[in-house]
């Protein structure tokens, strides 16, 4: 969900709908709409590459940390990616 960073009520209400209606557990990290996400995508970069110390980079790092925990991955475990099609 993308929305303004100053609207926590929007996120709380959306979480209640998703969790209540679908029984899904949501990540505790919200990714509000930030200029860094738009700018980094336009440049083919991640938010961390675009603005290493910015809020968007911190939010992505927090989401990745939570995701690793849910998957039982350690912080040192490498991420395996698919080779580019070609």
C-alpha atoms as an extended CHARMM CRD file, in Angstrom:
* protein
*
        86  EXT
         1         1  UNK       CA              0.0000000000        0.0000000000        0.0000000000  PROA      1               0.0000000000
         2         2  UNK       CA              1.3170000000        3.4060000000       -0.8990000000  PROA      2               0.0000000000
         3         3  UNK       CA              0.1080000000        6.4740000000        0.8510000000  PROA      3               0.0000000000
         4         4  UNK       CA              1.3910000000        9.5900000000        2.5070000000  PROA      4               0.0000000000
         5         5  UNK       CA              3.8530000000        9.0620000000        5.3640000000  PROA      5               0.0000000000
         6         6  UNK       CA              1.7980000000       11.3180000000        7.6350000000  PROA      6               0.0000000000
         7         7  UNK       CA             -1.3830000000        9.2040000000        7.4800000000  PROA      7               0.0000000000
         8         8  UNK       CA             -1.0380000000        6.3340000000        9.9800000000  PROA      8               0.0000000000
         9         9  UNK       CA             -4.8350000000        5.9880000000       10.2160000000  PROA      9               0.0000000000
        10        10  UNK       CA             -4.9690000000        4.9260000000        6.5560000000  PROA      10              0.0000000000
        11        11  UNK       CA             -2.4650000000        2.1450000000        7.2390000000  PROA      11              0.0000000000
        12        12  UNK       CA             -4.1570000000        1.0120000000       10.4390000000  PROA      12              0.0000000000
        13        13  UNK       CA             -7.5790000000        0.8110000000        8.7630000000  PROA      13              0.0000000000
        14        14  UNK       CA             -6.1660000000       -1.0390000000        5.7400000000  PROA      14              0.0000000000
        15        15  UNK       CA             -4.3980000000       -3.5000000000        8.0500000000  PROA      15              0.0000000000
        16        16  UNK       CA             -7.6420000000       -4.1600000000        9.9210000000  PROA      16              0.0000000000
        17        17  UNK       CA             -9.4490000000       -4.9120000000        6.6610000000  PROA      17              0.0000000000
        18        18  UNK       CA             -6.7500000000       -7.2430000000        5.3510000000  PROA      18              0.0000000000
        19        19  UNK       CA             -6.2350000000       -9.0430000000        8.6290000000  PROA      19              0.0000000000
        20        20  UNK       CA             -9.9570000000       -9.2340000000        9.4710000000  PROA      20              0.0000000000
        21        21  UNK       CA            -11.3220000000      -10.0770000000        6.0410000000  PROA      21              0.0000000000
        22        22  UNK       CA             -8.5820000000      -12.3280000000        4.7590000000  PROA      22              0.0000000000
        23        23  UNK       CA             -6.9520000000      -13.5670000000        7.9620000000  PROA      23              0.0000000000
        24        24  UNK       CA             -3.5200000000      -12.5120000000        6.7380000000  PROA      24              0.0000000000
        25        25  UNK       CA             -0.7570000000      -11.3930000000        9.0480000000  PROA      25              0.0000000000
        26        26  UNK       CA              0.8160000000       -8.1450000000        7.9180000000  PROA      26              0.0000000000
        27        27  UNK       CA              4.3970000000       -7.0700000000        8.3130000000  PROA      27              0.0000000000
        28        28  UNK       CA              4.8400000000       -4.5240000000       11.0850000000  PROA      28              0.0000000000
        29        29  UNK       CA              6.7090000000       -2.2780000000        8.6360000000  PROA      29              0.0000000000
        30        30  UNK       CA              4.7720000000        0.0760000000        6.3930000000  PROA      30              0.0000000000
        31        31  UNK       CA              6.2680000000        1.5430000000        3.2400000000  PROA      31              0.0000000000
        32        32  UNK       CA              4.6870000000        4.9480000000        2.7460000000  PROA      32              0.0000000000
        33        33  UNK       CA              5.0270000000        6.6980000000       -0.5740000000  PROA      33              0.0000000000
        34        34  UNK       CA              8.3620000000        8.4860000000       -0.6450000000  PROA      34              0.0000000000
        35        35  UNK       CA             10.0910000000       10.4640000000       -3.3540000000  PROA      35              0.0000000000
        36        36  UNK       CA             13.1880000000        8.2870000000       -2.9310000000  PROA      36              0.0000000000
        37        37  UNK       CA             11.2490000000        5.2420000000       -4.1500000000  PROA      37              0.0000000000
        38        38  UNK       CA             10.1930000000        7.0620000000       -7.3120000000  PROA      38              0.0000000000
        39        39  UNK       CA             13.5980000000        8.6140000000       -7.9850000000  PROA      39              0.0000000000
        40        40  UNK       CA             15.5150000000        5.3970000000       -7.3460000000  PROA      40              0.0000000000
        41        41  UNK       CA             13.2300000000        3.3750000000       -9.6080000000  PROA      41              0.0000000000
        42        42  UNK       CA             13.6120000000        5.9100000000      -12.4020000000  PROA      42              0.0000000000
        43        43  UNK       CA             17.3910000000        5.5160000000      -12.1220000000  PROA      43              0.0000000000
        44        44  UNK       CA             17.2740000000        1.7160000000      -11.9100000000  PROA      44              0.0000000000
        45        45  UNK       CA             18.4610000000        1.7810000000       -8.3080000000  PROA      45              0.0000000000
        46        46  UNK       CA             17.1860000000        0.6810000000       -4.9510000000  PROA      46              0.0000000000
        47        47  UNK       CA             16.1970000000        3.2140000000       -2.3180000000  PROA      47              0.0000000000
        48        48  UNK       CA             19.3940000000        2.3600000000       -0.4250000000  PROA      48              0.0000000000
        49        49  UNK       CA             21.5420000000        2.9820000000       -3.4920000000  PROA      49              0.0000000000
        50        50  UNK       CA             19.7800000000        6.2710000000       -4.1550000000  PROA      50              0.0000000000
        51        51  UNK       CA             19.8750000000        7.6400000000       -0.5860000000  PROA      51              0.0000000000
        52        52  UNK       CA             21.7890000000        5.3370000000        1.7490000000  PROA      52              0.0000000000
        53        53  UNK       CA             20.8080000000        7.1160000000        4.9560000000  PROA      53              0.0000000000
        54        54  UNK       CA             17.2680000000        8.0980000000        3.9740000000  PROA      54              0.0000000000
        55        55  UNK       CA             13.9410000000        7.0570000000        5.4600000000  PROA      55              0.0000000000
        56        56  UNK       CA             13.0390000000        4.9050000000        2.4390000000  PROA      56              0.0000000000
        57        57  UNK       CA             16.2940000000        2.9590000000        2.7750000000  PROA      57              0.0000000000
        58        58  UNK       CA             15.6830000000        2.4850000000        6.5040000000  PROA      58              0.0000000000
        59        59  UNK       CA             12.1330000000        1.2620000000        5.9060000000  PROA      59              0.0000000000
        60        60  UNK       CA             13.2470000000       -1.2550000000        3.2740000000  PROA      60              0.0000000000
        61        61  UNK       CA             16.0040000000       -2.4880000000        5.6040000000  PROA      61              0.0000000000
        62        62  UNK       CA             13.4480000000       -2.9380000000        8.4030000000  PROA      62              0.0000000000
        63        63  UNK       CA             11.0910000000       -4.8420000000        6.1020000000  PROA      63              0.0000000000
        64        64  UNK       CA             13.9160000000       -7.0800000000        4.8640000000  PROA      64              0.0000000000
        65        65  UNK       CA             15.0180000000       -7.7660000000        8.4290000000  PROA      65              0.0000000000
        66        66  UNK       CA             11.4680000000       -8.7770000000        9.4050000000  PROA      66              0.0000000000
        67        67  UNK       CA             11.1260000000      -10.9250000000        6.2590000000  PROA      67              0.0000000000
        68        68  UNK       CA             14.3970000000      -12.7510000000        6.9870000000  PROA      68              0.0000000000
        69        69  UNK       CA             13.1330000000      -13.4800000000       10.4790000000  PROA      69              0.0000000000
        70        70  UNK       CA              9.8510000000      -14.8720000000        9.1260000000  PROA      70              0.0000000000
        71        71  UNK       CA             11.7790000000      -17.1480000000        6.7640000000  PROA      71              0.0000000000
        72        72  UNK       CA             14.2710000000      -18.2480000000        9.4090000000  PROA      72              0.0000000000
        73        73  UNK       CA             17.1860000000      -16.6990000000        7.5290000000  PROA      73              0.0000000000
        74        74  UNK       CA             20.1940000000      -15.2930000000        9.3180000000  PROA      74              0.0000000000
        75        75  UNK       CA             21.5440000000      -11.8680000000        8.4710000000  PROA      75              0.0000000000
        76        76  UNK       CA             24.6450000000      -13.5290000000        7.0430000000  PROA      76              0.0000000000
        77        77  UNK       CA             22.8330000000      -15.9340000000        4.7560000000  PROA      77              0.0000000000
        78        78  UNK       CA             23.3200000000      -14.9160000000        1.1180000000  PROA      78              0.0000000000
        79        79  UNK       CA             20.3520000000      -14.0590000000       -1.0280000000  PROA      79              0.0000000000
        80        80  UNK       CA             20.1200000000      -16.2190000000       -4.1280000000  PROA      80              0.0000000000
        81        81  UNK       CA             18.9120000000      -14.4620000000       -7.2310000000  PROA      81              0.0000000000
        82        82  UNK       CA             17.9410000000      -15.7490000000      -10.6190000000  PROA      82              0.0000000000
        83        83  UNK       CA             20.3420000000      -15.2640000000      -13.4940000000  PROA      83              0.0000000000
        84        84  UNK       CA             19.1440000000      -12.7050000000      -16.0150000000  PROA      84              0.0000000000
        85        85  UNK       CA             17.2960000000      -14.1710000000      -18.9810000000  PROA      85              0.0000000000
        86        86  UNK       CA             19.2840000000      -14.0000000000      -22.1060000000  PROA      86              0.0000000000
